[in-house]
Amino acid sequence: MMAKWSKNTKTSASERPRRNLKKEMAQMGTRGQLLALLTVLCSALMCKAVDIPDLLDRASQRSDKLHSLSNMLALELESDLPTIGRVTMPRPAMCHTSSLLTPNDKEQALQVSESTLMSLARSLLKAWQYPVGVLSNSANSLPHQSKGSISNKLQELQEHSRNLEDGLDVLSGKMGPAAQILSTLPYRGGSDLGQDKMSKLINFNFLLSCLRRDSHKIDSFLKVLRCRAANMQPNLC
């Protein structure tokens, strides 16, 4: 008598390759996720393994590019700002970071401790996380003939800002608790820079001028730190 097929019948030879393929694909997906995770971890570990002078050198290069982009953008927009816009634009004292006490020039910065300079640089940089996003999101609707170019530069600036922030987080961890202190500098301007063209252009210019000022401070502080780490003479900083 022929035996009946039951639910417990073993997998046929034709089905086994398909199941093995699915299993291998699942394993490949898991391995891919692990590889991506390991890549991130290795990058972080490599960064932590680098000594402070080298990290400061890298951070200074990032901050230099950050300030260069913000300065370039500010100059590009200022040249097309109508006279009425320049007259009515808020003063620098209205910038959301103005409450933070910082050295006014290189000579003053040279008198400040390394930990304080790092704390100031990180506080300023983190204070621009949201406002830089506001600028980037508003660029494409800006009443300006070069808004496409402005948008691209802001996206690049945003990327440099994020990378610099990650680097300074590692650096501050190496420098001790005092360097990890952050001052809270909330931005209260909102995401809407204005309903009419002139208001939007003025507010965009103002926010960008504040960014240029603060990016210059960040760059200056990091260059002083790099100079000290390399044991250079103060007059060469």
Backbone hydrogen bonds, N-H to C=O, Kabsch-Sander energy under -0.5 kcal/mol:
donor,donor_aa,acceptor,acceptor_aa,energy
9,T,6,S,-1.5
15,E,12,S,-0.6
16,R,12,S,-1.5
18,R,14,S,-0.5
19,R,15,E,-2.0
20,N,16,R,-2.7
21,L,17,P,-2.2
22,K,18,R,-2.1
23,K,19,R,-2.3
24,E,20,N,-2.4
25,M,21,L,-2.5
26,A,22,K,-2.3
27,Q,23,K,-2.2
28,M,24,E,-2.5
29,G,25,M,-2.3
30,T,26,A,-2.1
31,R,27,Q,-2.7
32,G,28,M,-2.4
33,Q,29,G,-2.1
34,L,30,T,-2.4
35,L,31,R,-2.5
36,A,32,G,-2.2
37,L,33,Q,-2.3
38,L,34,L,-2.8
39,T,35,L,-2.1
40,V,36,A,-1.9
41,L,37,L,-2.5
42,C,38,L,-3.0
43,S,39,T,-2.1
44,A,40,V,-2.2
45,L,41,L,-2.8
46,M,42,C,-2.8
47,C,43,S,-2.1
48,K,44,A,-2.1
49,A,45,L,-1.6
50,V,46,M,-0.9
50,V,47,C,-0.6
55,L,51,D,-2.1
56,L,52,I,-2.8
57,D,53,P,-1.8
58,R,54,D,-2.0
59,A,55,L,-2.6
60,S,56,L,-2.4
61,Q,57,D,-1.6
62,R,58,R,-1.9
63,S,59,A,-2.8
64,D,60,S,-2.2
65,K,61,Q,-1.7
66,L,62,R,-2.4
67,H,63,S,-2.5
68,S,64,D,-2.2
69,L,65,K,-2.3
70,S,66,L,-2.1
71,N,67,H,-2.6
72,M,68,S,-2.2
73,L,69,L,-2.4
74,A,70,S,-2.3
75,L,71,N,-2.4
76,E,72,M,-2.0
77,L,73,L,-2.1
78,E,74,A,-2.6
79,S,75,L,-1.6
80,D,77,L,-1.0
81,L,78,E,-1.1
85,G,82,P,-0.6
86,R,82,P,-1.7
87,V,83,T,-2.0
88,T,84,I,-2.0
89,M,85,G,-1.2
94,M,91,R,-2.3
95,C,92,P,-2.0
98,S,95,C,-1.8
100,L,97,T,-1.7
101,L,99,S,-0.5
102,T,100,L,-0.5
109,A,105,D,-2.2
110,L,106,K,-2.2
111,Q,108,Q,-1.3
112,V,109,A,-1.3
117,L,113,S,-2.2
118,M,114,E,-2.3
119,S,115,S,-2.3
120,L,116,T,-2.6
121,A,117,L,-2.4
122,R,118,M,-2.5
123,S,119,S,-2.3
124,L,120,L,-2.4
125,L,121,A,-2.2
126,K,122,R,-2.7
127,A,123,S,-1.6
128,W,124,L,-0.5
128,W,125,L,-1.2
129,Q,126,K,-1.4
132,V,128,W,-1.9
133,G,129,Q,-0.9
134,V,130,Y,-1.9
135,L,131,P,-2.4
136,S,132,V,-2.5
137,N,133,G,-2.6
138,S,134,V,-1.6
139,A,135,L,-1.1
141,S,138,S,-0.9
142,L,139,A,-1.6
144,H,142,L,-2.6
147,K,144,H,-1.4
150,I,146,S,-2.5
151,S,147,K,-2.4
152,N,148,G,-2.0
153,K,149,S,-2.2
154,L,150,I,-2.2
155,Q,151,S,-2.0
156,E,152,N,-2.0
157,L,153,K,-2.6
158,Q,154,L,-2.5
159,E,155,Q,-1.8
160,H,156,E,-2.2
161,S,157,L,-2.4
162,R,158,Q,-2.1
163,N,159,E,-2.3
164,L,160,H,-2.6
165,E,161,S,-2.3
166,D,162,R,-2.2
167,G,163,N,-2.1
168,L,164,L,-2.5
169,D,165,E,-1.8
170,V,166,D,-1.5
171,L,167,G,-2.3
172,S,168,L,-2.8
173,G,169,D,-1.4
174,K,170,V,-1.3
175,M,171,L,-1.5
176,G,172,S,-1.1
179,A,176,G,-0.9
180,Q,176,G,-0.6
180,Q,177,P,-1.1
181,I,178,A,-0.9
185,L,183,S,-0.5
188,R,186,P,-0.6
193,L,191,S,-0.7
200,K,196,D,-2.2
201,L,197,K,-2.4
202,I,198,M,-2.6
203,N,199,S,-2.7
204,F,200,K,-2.1
205,N,201,L,-2.2
206,F,202,I,-2.5
207,L,203,N,-2.4
208,L,204,F,-2.1
209,S,205,N,-2.2
210,C,206,F,-1.9
211,L,207,L,-2.0
212,R,208,L,-2.4
213,R,209,S,-2.0
214,D,210,C,-2.4
215,S,211,L,-2.9
216,H,212,R,-1.7
217,K,213,R,-1.5
218,I,214,D,-2.7
219,D,215,S,-2.3
220,S,216,H,-2.4
221,F,217,K,-2.8
222,L,218,I,-2.2
223,K,219,D,-1.9
224,V,220,S,-2.0
225,L,221,F,-2.2
226,R,222,L,-2.5
227,C,223,K,-2.2
228,R,224,V,-2.4
229,A,225,L,-2.5
230,A,226,R,-1.6
231,N,228,R,-1.7
232,M,227,C,-2.4
236,L,233,Q,-2.3
237,C,233,Q,-0.5
237,C,234,P,-1.3
